[in-house]
Amino acid sequence: MKNNEKIFIAIFTTLFIVGIFVEDIFVRQKSRVIFCDVGQGDGALINLSDGTSFFTKATNGTQILIDGGSDNKFVGCVGSNMPYFDHRIEYMIISHPDKDHFVGAVEILKRYDVSRVYINGEVS
């Protein structure tokens, strides 16, 4: 490898690492509500920040999911809006048992550790 290539790789790697820290500190730490485009039905992710970052402590705030849409589109939305190493969702709320609100939530339960699931008790 030539010196120019080594310098380029070193600079690129450094910028990549700095970018991760900047995103963690300035982007991921804000409480926010994300409404996911899941087609028919609904799907929302609420990220409540605890004011700390992944690099400074063990928890990544609180995530609350509301419904899950009618297919697996919600999984992609959740995955792209949660902290990278956080595979725990504290609360999932299913508003009612119609397919356009819970099918995507089933896939979330398969992929994430969900602490509590709340349903309204209706039967579909």
C-alpha positions as CSV (number, residue, x, y, z in Angstrom):
1,M,0.0,0.0,0.0
2,K,1.2,3.5,-0.8
3,N,1.6,6.2,1.9
4,N,-1.3,8.2,0.4
5,E,-3.6,5.2,0.7
6,K,-2.6,4.6,4.3
7,I,-3.2,8.3,5.1
8,F,-6.6,8.2,3.4
9,I,-7.6,5.1,5.4
10,A,-6.4,6.6,8.7
11,I,-8.3,9.8,8.0
12,F,-11.5,8.0,6.9
13,T,-11.4,5.7,10.0
14,T,-10.9,8.6,12.3
15,L,-13.8,10.6,10.8
16,F,-16.0,7.5,10.9
17,I,-15.3,7.1,14.7
18,V,-15.8,10.8,15.4
19,G,-19.1,10.6,13.5
20,I,-20.4,7.8,15.7
21,F,-19.5,9.9,18.8
22,V,-21.1,13.0,17.4
23,E,-24.3,11.2,16.5
24,D,-24.5,9.5,19.9
25,I,-24.0,12.8,21.7
26,F,-26.1,15.2,19.6
27,V,-28.7,13.1,17.8
28,R,-29.6,10.0,19.7
29,Q,-29.9,11.8,23.0
30,K,-33.0,13.8,22.3
31,S,-36.4,12.6,23.4
32,R,-38.5,12.2,20.2
33,V,-41.6,10.7,18.7
34,I,-41.2,8.9,15.4
35,F,-44.3,8.1,13.3
36,C,-43.4,5.3,11.0
37,D,-44.8,5.0,7.5
38,V,-46.1,1.5,7.7
39,G,-48.8,1.8,5.0
40,Q,-52.2,0.7,6.3
41,G,-52.5,1.0,10.1
42,D,-50.3,2.8,12.6
43,G,-46.9,2.5,14.1
44,A,-45.1,5.0,16.4
45,L,-41.9,4.8,18.4
46,I,-41.3,7.1,21.4
47,N,-37.7,7.5,22.4
48,L,-37.3,9.1,25.9
49,S,-33.8,10.1,26.6
50,D,-32.3,9.8,30.0
51,G,-29.7,12.4,29.2
52,T,-26.7,10.1,28.9
53,S,-25.1,8.4,26.0
54,F,-24.2,4.9,25.1
55,F,-20.6,5.6,25.6
56,T,-21.0,7.0,29.2
57,K,-23.4,4.5,30.8
58,A,-25.3,1.2,30.4
59,T,-28.9,2.3,29.5
60,N,-30.1,4.1,26.4
61,G,-33.3,5.7,27.7
62,T,-36.8,4.3,27.4
63,Q,-38.5,3.2,24.2
64,I,-42.3,2.9,23.9
65,L,-43.9,1.4,20.8
66,I,-47.5,2.1,19.9
67,D,-49.1,-0.4,17.5
68,G,-47.0,-2.0,14.7
69,G,-48.7,-1.7,11.4
70,S,-50.0,-4.4,9.1
71,D,-46.6,-5.9,8.0
72,N,-42.9,-5.9,8.8
73,K,-42.2,-2.3,7.7
74,F,-42.3,-1.2,11.3
75,V,-39.3,-3.4,12.2
76,G,-37.1,-1.4,9.9
77,C,-38.4,1.9,11.2
78,V,-37.7,0.8,14.8
79,G,-34.3,-0.5,14.0
80,S,-33.2,2.7,12.3
81,N,-34.4,4.9,15.1
82,M,-33.1,3.1,18.2
83,P,-29.6,3.3,19.6
84,Y,-27.5,0.7,17.7
85,F,-26.7,-1.5,20.7
86,D,-30.1,-1.2,22.4
87,H,-32.2,-4.3,21.8
88,R,-34.6,-3.7,24.7
89,I,-38.0,-2.0,24.4
90,E,-39.5,-1.1,27.7
91,Y,-43.2,-0.8,26.7
92,M,-45.4,-1.9,23.8
93,I,-48.9,-0.7,23.5
94,I,-51.4,-2.3,21.1
95,S,-54.5,-0.1,20.8
96,H,-56.8,-2.7,19.4
97,P,-56.5,-6.2,17.9
98,D,-57.0,-5.4,14.2
99,K,-54.3,-6.8,11.8
100,D,-53.3,-3.3,10.7
101,H,-52.2,-2.5,14.2
102,F,-50.6,-5.7,15.6
103,V,-49.0,-7.8,12.8
104,G,-45.7,-5.7,12.8
105,A,-45.7,-5.8,16.6
106,V,-45.4,-9.6,16.5
107,E,-42.2,-9.3,14.5
108,I,-40.9,-6.8,17.0
109,L,-41.5,-9.3,19.8
110,K,-39.4,-11.9,17.9
111,R,-36.4,-9.5,17.5
112,Y,-36.4,-7.4,20.6
113,D,-36.5,-7.9,24.3
114,V,-39.9,-6.2,25.2
115,S,-40.4,-5.7,29.0
116,R,-44.1,-5.0,29.0
117,V,-46.9,-5.3,26.5
118,Y,-50.2,-3.5,27.1
119,I,-53.4,-4.4,25.2
120,N,-57.0,-3.2,25.7
121,G,-58.6,-6.6,26.1
122,E,-60.8,-6.6,23.0
123,V,-61.1,-9.7,21.0
124,S,-61.0,-9.6,17.2
